[in-house]
Amino acid sequence: MNQEIKEKWIEALLSGNYKQGQNYLRDSGEQFCCLGVLCDLYVKEGHGQWEKEGHYWRLGGRNGFLSGPVMEWAGLTSSCGWEIQEYENDEDKSLVQMNDSGRTFVEIAEKIKEVL
């Protein structure tokens, strides 16, 4: 992963500026999943724009996972943020699963520091 973007992502997750949500990158109530925070950084740096669709927002045609352009920009190889084959439990298999199972942004930021 691009280390500069990684640092910005961790900082954003820990900033308190994003309300955590599940199942969507960003919902109409302005809640973001951990990947949605990364996507919001991508948009704020002038790459693409959010698209409103019903009760959620999507970016690059995706509403729950990273699009190819965001993955390339961030230097990631998985649309789930990261994904491993050997894991302690299903909730730790990917950032998507961690977020949607109720892990906090603080816990997710620690995992990003550890594995990316």
GUVEXPA-132000 format. One record per residue: x, y, z of N, C-alpha, C, O, CB in turn; residue in three letters. Coordinates in steps of 0.001 Angstrom, whole numbers, plus 500000, padded with zeros to 6 digits. Glycine has a CB too. Layout:
BEGIN
XYZXYZXYZXYZXYZALA
...
This chain:
BEGIN
500842498820500000500000500000500000500884501239500000501957501252500604499044500001501216MET
500423502272499320501102503557499331501134504072500774500084504273501386500393504580498377ASN
502332504284501315502487504640502729501925506020503077501417506216504181503946504590503103GLN
502008506953502172501447508294502428499922508211502542499326508821503430501851509290501292GLU
499305507461501648497848507306501697497446506514502931496438506825503565497328506610500423ILE
498218505499503275497956504708504481497917505617505711497003505512506529499035503608504658LYS
498896506500505844498941507417506988497740508352507014497173508607508077500226508235506957GLU
497349508864505849496175509745505774494902508986506140494026509526506816496043510349504361LYS
494802507736505692493630506912505970493510506638507466492434506787508045493703505590505189TRP
494604506243508083494596505974509523494226507246510281493409507214511202495979505440509995ILE
494827508354509891494521509640510540493033509972510406492411510413511372495378510776509925GLU
492462509766509225491043510046509003490154509131509848489156509580510412490698509885507518ALA
490513507858509933489725506919510740489733507309512216488733507129512910490263505493510574LEU
490844507835512691490988508192514102490553509619514422490503510007515589492412508009514519LEU
490238510395513394489967511827513568488652512142514277488517513213514869489964512490512237SER
487697511243514228486372511543514763485507512315513785484374512673514108486497512320516040GLY
486028512576512590485277513327511586484326512461510775483512512982510013486226514021510659ASN
484419511148510928483575510229510171482751509383511125483281508782512060484426509333509252TYR
481451509343510877480556508486511636480556507113510969480375507010509756479107509090511710LYS
480758506069511754480884504725511190479518504106510884478578504189511674481658503825512151GLN
479449503486509711478266502749509295478680501413508717479871501111508629477445503553508273GLY
477710500616508324477981499306507759477271499121506421476309499817506096477558498217508732GLN
477781498160505662477164497639504434477286498515503191477040498033502085475743497404504687ASN
477649499756503335477810500663502198479073501484502397479504501700503529476570501589502036TYR
479663501939501309480796502854501438480379504101502201481094504586503078481352503236500052LEU
479199504607501844478669505825502465477160505787502312476661505539501214479279507131501818ARG
476420506028503393474967506032503259474425507451503287475171508406503502474323505201504368ASP
473150507580503074472547508917502992472565509640504333472375510856504377471116508816502487SER
472789508915505425472899509531506739474313509972507063474631510301508205472420508581507789GLY
475174509974506020476571510391506160477363509494507101478236509959507833476635511815506652GLU
477045508201507073477850507216507764478739506533506732478314506270505607476960506183508525GLN
479971506251507125480948505666506220481448504346506785481602504204507998482122506633505981PHE
481702503382505910482467502222506343483937502607506229484262503667505695482127500932505485CYS
484822501756506724486247502098506684486741502315505256487595503170505018487069501000507351CYS
486204501539504297486594501728502899486008503016502336486616503651501475486145500534502053LEU
484835503401502816484233504663502405485071505855502815485120506861502107482851504792502985GLY
485732505745503961486634506818504403487789506941503413488165508050503031487172506542505846VAL
488347505816503002489423505848501997488915506455500695489608507260500072489979504423501741LEU
487720506078500284487136506630499056486914508130499178487111508867498211485812505933498730CYS
486505508589500356486292510017500559487608510782500437487633511891499903485651510275501931ASP
488688510203500922490008510827500739490353510912499253490886511922498793491104510029501499LEU
490053509866498515490284509818497070489535510972496387490101511676495551489830508443496485TYR
488265511158496748487448512234496164487994513598496573488089514500495740485968512098496603VAL
488350513759497832488859515051498320490173515438497667490519516619497621489039515008499824LYS
490911514455497162492152514762496445491911514981494955492861515082494178493163513639496641GLU
490634515054494553490299515417493185490177514273492201490221514486490989491295516337492690GLY
490023513059492710489901511888491837488463511362491885488117510619492803490910510772492258HIS
487647511721490943486284511197490907485347511948491822485723512916492484486281509747491276GLY
484098511470491839483097512091492702482069511051493135481820510062492444482404513270491979GLN
481486511306494290480436510435494808479200510527493917478894511591493379480084510810496268TRP
478495509415493765477251509352492989476139508883493916476257507821494527477391508395491748GLU
475064509653494031473938509309494905473068508275494216472708508427493049473104510566495270LYS
472733507218494953471819506194494428470933505704495565471361504908496401472607505000493783GLU
469691506187495587468779505780496652469258506236498011469481507426498232468607504282496652GLY
469420505278498934469816505624500304471318505462500558471751505393501708469047504768501285HIS
472092505403499507473539505331499679474248506051498545473638506436497547474002503872499754TYR
475536506220498722476402506832497719477347505763497203477710504845497937477190508049498305TRP
477736505874495983478727504950495443479827505735494740479685506922494445478070503941494471ARG
480924505035494484482060505666493832482597504689492805482931503552493141483163506078494860LEU
482680505116491574483179504244490521482287503046490272482770501981489887484553503777490858GLY
480985503208490489480044502124490268479956501117491401479186500162491308480402501421489033GLY
480720501303492465480734500357493587480063500996494797480183502202495017482190499923493935ARG
479353500179495586478727500733496776479161500046498072478799500507499154477242500644496642ASN
479918498972497989480348498305499203481811497906499183482359497469500194479510497102499436GLY
482439498058498029483833497655497865484582498724497081483973499607496477483935496284497152PHE
485890498636497099486719499604496382486682499355494878486688498208494430488163499546496888LEU
486645500421494115486723500311492652488192500179492248489089500462493043486059501554491951SER
488426499754491024489781499611490499490606500875490612491749500811491063489727499188489074GLY
490068502032490217490859503258490315491260503615491755492366504106491978490084504402489714PRO
490383503375492722490729503658494118491803502681494592492745503079495278489472503569495029VAL
491666501413494231492663500413494599494031500775494031495046500686494723492237499025494108MET
494047501182492772495307501556492124495927502773492800497127502790493077495081501843490632GLU
495109503793493067495571505023493723496187504720495088497231505266495446494406506018493881TRP
495521503837495849495972503525497203497053502447497243497712502263498266494801503088498037ALA
497231501743496139498209500671496109497729499404496788498517498684497401499471501126496747GLY
496429499131496679495836497935497270495531496909496181495320497273495024494551498291498053LEU
495509495640496548495239494580495578493896493897495791493511493038494998496330493554495633THR
493174494264496852491878493653497141490811494732497253491044495778497859491940492818498440SER
489655494487496679488542495436496784487972495471498199487149496333498510487437495074495787SER
488399494544499062487987494499500474488981495206501382488845495158502604487821493055500929CYS
489978495862500798491025496519501583492209495607501757493333495980501421490496496951502944GLY
491984494433502270492947493336502325492149492088502621491061492152503193494075493580503405TRP
492681490981502240491996489716502484493051488639502681494013488550501918491030489352501310GLU
492865487834503693493824486779503993493140485417504001491934485321504229494504487041505341ILE
493893484393503757493347483042503728493349482397505112492427481655505450494135482182502756GLN
494370482671505908494438482118507259494125483239508242494792484274508243495845481484507552GLU
493118483036509071492682484081509977492128483454511249491713482296511266491630484982509307TYR
492133484240512298491662483750513589490166483539513610489688482568514196492051484706514680GLU
489427484417512990487975484272512911487476484996511674488201485796511084487282484821514190ASN
486247484721511282485707485303510055485689486824510072485792487452509018484317484793509822ASP
485561487423511241485488488878511335486812489548510974486828490732510639485074489286512733GLU
487909488819511035489219489382510724489702489034509326490855489307508990490224488910511728ASP
488850488438508508489287488017507174489550489205506259490446489142505417488245487107506545LYS
488795490278506403488991491461505566488544492702506328487868492607507352488214491331504228SER
488927493860505817488482495106506443486976495253506343486347495777507263489170496309505795LEU
486382494801505245484924494852505087484262494056506203483334494545506848484493494301503698VAL
484734492831506437484129492006507484484348492594508870483460492533509720484692490599507432GLN
485528493165509100485766493801510393484782494947510606484156495052511661487217494314510488MET
484652495803509594483765496958509706482318496520509900481633497020510791483886497845508464ASN
481852495594509074480444495225509100480072494338510286478890494151510571480086494528507825ASP
481070493791510976480786493005512177480824493868513438480624493370514545481786491856512303SER
481082495162513263481011496078514396482335496480515008482356497142516046480193495481515432GLY
483447496094514388484741496566514891484805498080514706484291498604513719485935495859514152ARG
485419498771515627485473500232515582486541500710514602487409499943514186485747500800516980THR
486462501976514245487493502567513401488863502483514077489875502334513392487146504028513078PHE
488908502574515393490185502464516113490779501072515904491969500941515616489991502748517632VAL
489956500039516047490428498666515846490862498435514403491865497772514139489334497667516228GLU
490093498988513482490415498828512054491703499578511721492528499070510962489245499341511162ILE
491888500769512271493125501519512042494333500731512547495384500735511906493059502898512735ALA
494197500064513675495289499236514193495590498080513250496756497744513042494942498699515586GLU
494567497472512680494759496359511750495444496856510470496309496175509919493398495686511412LYS
495053498040510007495694498615508813497184498851509090498025498542508246494995499956508398ILE
497513499393510264498915499593510632499668498281510609500815498223510167499025500237512013LYS
499023497225511085499665495921511232499879495195509901500932494593509689498840495056512143GLU
498885495248509000498946494359507830499186495045506493499513494368505518497691493600507739VAL
499039496343506411499193496993505105500482497798505002500752498402503964498008497898504833LEU
